[in-house]
Amino acid sequence: MTLLKTFLFTFVVPGTVAGLIPYLLLVYGRILPPLPLGPLRSAGLLLLALGVLIYLWCAAEFTFRGRGTPSPTDPPRELVVTGLYRYSRNPMYVGVASTLFGTALFLESAEVLLYATLVLLGFHLRVIFYEEPTLERSFGSSFRQYCQEVPRWILRLGRRPGRQ
């Protein structure tokens, strides 16, 4: 049942944020000139694919290790600190943002690039003002320790997970 709920959430929420809205921007929202990226477009396709894989890996971690879903209405019952969560406290958001930025680059869309930037800002504010306080209330000292060991967004160079 948890796997089905994860699938449904993924289809509805990230599917809308990273699929439907960029599509609508491309079809109906073309007001800015295209970004002439040339060969850099291929990097966008790579970033898009990487973002999808990151999201799916994280959703699987939530489902199988955390015994919950990515949905705020059915969150993991255990703090997930394995997989990509050893390198970033928010790899699922990194995956969705990578998908959006990859889409913007691949399709040379200034509208999707602007949208991706706003979504990333929204993710950051959600993490700071909602998710981190909620996780601290739910998991207490284990979450505080995790925050000391793992950066919020990306692994700091020269630092190994689990080490100060």
C-alpha positions as CSV (number, residue, x, y, z in Angstrom):
1,M,0.0,0.0,0.0
2,T,2.9,2.4,0.8
3,L,4.4,1.8,-2.6
4,L,1.1,2.7,-4.3
5,K,0.7,5.9,-2.2
6,T,4.3,6.8,-3.2
7,F,3.5,6.2,-6.8
8,L,0.3,8.3,-6.7
9,F,2.1,11.2,-4.8
10,T,4.9,11.1,-7.4
11,F,2.5,11.2,-10.3
12,V,0.5,14.1,-8.8
13,V,3.0,16.4,-7.1
14,P,6.4,16.1,-8.7
15,G,4.7,15.1,-11.9
16,T,2.8,18.5,-11.8
17,V,5.8,20.5,-10.6
18,A,8.4,19.1,-12.9
19,G,6.2,17.9,-15.8
20,L,2.9,19.5,-16.3
21,I,3.8,23.1,-15.4
22,P,6.9,23.2,-17.5
23,Y,4.9,21.7,-20.4
24,L,2.2,24.4,-20.0
25,L,4.9,27.1,-19.8
26,L,6.4,25.8,-23.1
27,V,3.1,25.6,-24.9
28,Y,1.3,28.7,-23.6
29,G,3.8,30.8,-21.8
30,R,6.5,31.6,-24.4
31,I,7.0,35.3,-23.8
32,L,10.8,35.3,-23.5
33,P,13.3,34.6,-26.3
34,P,14.8,31.1,-26.4
35,L,18.2,30.6,-24.7
36,P,20.7,29.9,-27.5
37,L,22.6,27.1,-25.7
38,G,23.9,25.1,-28.6
39,P,25.8,22.0,-27.4
40,L,25.0,22.8,-23.8
41,R,21.5,21.5,-24.5
42,S,22.9,17.9,-24.1
43,A,24.0,18.7,-20.6
44,G,20.4,19.6,-19.9
45,L,19.2,16.2,-21.0
46,L,21.8,14.6,-18.7
47,L,20.7,16.8,-15.8
48,L,17.0,16.0,-16.5
49,A,17.7,12.2,-16.5
50,L,19.9,12.5,-13.4
51,G,17.2,14.4,-11.6
52,V,14.5,11.8,-12.3
53,L,16.8,9.0,-11.1
54,I,17.7,11.0,-7.9
55,Y,14.0,11.5,-7.1
56,L,13.1,7.9,-7.7
57,W,16.0,6.6,-5.6
58,C,14.9,9.0,-2.7
59,A,11.2,8.0,-3.0
60,A,12.3,4.3,-2.7
61,E,14.3,5.2,0.4
62,F,11.3,6.8,1.9
63,T,9.1,3.9,1.0
64,F,11.3,1.0,2.0
65,R,13.6,2.3,4.7
66,G,11.5,5.1,6.2
67,R,8.2,3.1,5.9
68,G,6.3,6.1,4.6
69,T,6.0,8.2,1.5
70,P,7.2,11.5,0.2
71,S,3.8,13.0,0.9
72,P,3.6,15.3,4.0
73,T,0.3,13.5,4.9
74,D,2.1,10.1,5.2
75,P,5.8,10.9,6.0
76,P,8.4,8.3,6.8
77,R,8.1,6.8,10.3
78,E,11.9,6.5,10.6
79,L,14.5,9.2,9.8
80,V,16.0,8.3,6.5
81,V,19.8,8.8,6.5
82,T,20.9,6.2,4.0
83,G,21.5,6.3,0.2
84,L,21.7,9.8,-1.1
85,Y,20.6,11.1,2.3
86,R,24.2,10.5,3.5
87,Y,25.3,13.3,1.2
88,S,22.4,15.8,1.4
89,R,19.5,16.3,3.7
90,N,17.3,17.1,0.8
91,P,18.3,15.1,-2.2
92,M,14.7,14.6,-3.3
93,Y,14.4,18.4,-3.8
94,V,17.8,18.4,-5.5
95,G,16.4,15.7,-7.9
96,V,13.3,17.7,-8.8
97,A,15.2,20.9,-9.2
98,S,17.8,19.1,-11.4
99,T,14.9,17.8,-13.5
100,L,13.6,21.4,-13.9
101,F,16.9,23.0,-14.7
102,G,17.7,20.2,-17.1
103,T,14.4,20.7,-18.9
104,A,15.1,24.4,-19.1
105,L,18.5,23.8,-20.6
106,F,17.5,21.1,-23.0
107,L,14.5,23.0,-24.3
108,E,16.4,26.3,-24.2
109,S,13.5,27.8,-22.3
110,A,14.0,31.0,-20.3
111,E,10.4,30.6,-18.8
112,V,11.2,27.2,-17.4
113,L,14.6,28.4,-16.2
114,L,12.9,31.3,-14.3
115,Y,10.2,28.8,-13.0
116,A,12.9,26.4,-11.9
117,T,14.7,29.2,-9.9
118,L,11.4,30.1,-8.2
119,V,10.7,26.5,-7.4
120,L,14.2,26.0,-5.9
121,L,13.6,29.2,-3.7
122,G,10.3,27.7,-2.6
123,F,11.9,24.4,-1.7
124,H,14.5,26.3,0.3
125,L,11.9,28.2,2.3
126,R,9.8,25.1,2.9
127,V,12.8,23.2,4.2
128,I,13.9,26.0,6.6
129,F,10.5,27.1,7.9
130,Y,8.5,23.8,7.8
131,E,10.4,20.6,7.3
132,E,13.4,21.1,9.5
133,P,11.4,22.2,12.5
134,T,8.9,19.4,11.9
135,L,11.7,16.8,11.7
136,E,13.4,18.2,14.8
137,R,10.1,17.8,16.7
138,S,9.6,14.3,15.3
139,F,13.1,12.9,15.6
140,G,14.8,15.2,18.2
141,S,18.5,14.6,18.9
142,S,19.0,12.1,16.1
143,F,17.9,14.8,13.5
144,R,20.1,17.4,15.2
145,Q,23.1,15.1,14.9
146,Y,22.2,14.3,11.3
147,C,22.1,18.1,10.6
148,Q,25.6,18.4,12.0
149,E,27.0,15.7,9.8
150,V,25.1,16.2,6.5
151,P,24.7,19.5,4.6
152,R,21.3,20.8,3.8
153,W,21.7,20.7,0.0
154,I,25.0,19.3,-1.4
155,L,28.0,17.6,0.0
156,R,30.8,19.9,0.9
157,L,34.0,19.1,-0.9
158,G,36.7,17.4,1.1
159,R,34.1,16.1,3.6
160,R,33.1,12.5,4.0
161,P,29.6,11.6,5.1
162,G,29.3,10.9,8.8
163,R,32.5,12.7,9.7
164,Q,32.9,16.1,11.3
